């Protein structure tokens, strides 16, 4: 009897996880479509400019993380 309940719970959790995976995939697809639409809207030159700014910002953030705090 306990084995049957455990099996039912596992099956229910499996269904929930499968639904969550589908939702994550749908969100990823929506995000990709939105990004593509934005790229087309602003144009290639502006898009490349934004990418460079983001790369530079990420590089500065990484450099800050690597800095060792000085003792006072």
N, C-alpha and C positions, 0 to 999 in steps of 0.2 A: 504494500500500500504506500509506504513512504517513498519507495523507488518510483512509483507512478507519479506522485506529486512532484518529485524532483525533476522527472522527465518533462512534465508539463511546464514547470517553471523555466527550464532550460530552453524549451521550444518557444515560450513566450518571449524570453530575452533575446533569442535568436531573431525573432520577427522584428522586435524593436530595433535591434542593431541594424538589420537589413534596411529598415525604413530610414534610420538615421544616415546610413551610407548613401541612400538614394537622395536624400535632402542635401547632403554635403556636395554630391555630384551636381545637383541642380544649381546650387549656389555658385559652385566653381564655374559652371557654364555661363550663368548670368554675369558673373564678374568678368569673365573673358570677353563676352559680348559687349559689355559696357566699356571695357578698356579699348576694344577694337573701334567702337563707335567714337570714343574720345580721340583716339589716334587719328582717325579719318577727319574728324571735325577740326582739330588744331593744325593738322598738316605735318609733314615729315620734318621740316626744319625745326619747328617749335617743339615737336616731340623729342628730337635728338637733344635739344637744349635742356629740356626738363630731365631727360635721362642723365645727362652729364652732371646737372646740379644734384640729383639724387645720389649719384655715385660719389661725388665729392663730399656730400653730407655724411654718407655712410662711412667713408674713409676717415673723416674727422672724428666721427663717433668711435670708431675702432681705435684710433690713436689715443683718444682720451681714456679708453678702457685699459690700454696697455701702459699708460703712465703710472709710475710708482709715486704715491704721495710722499712728499718730503716731510721729515720729522721736524717738529718745532723746537 
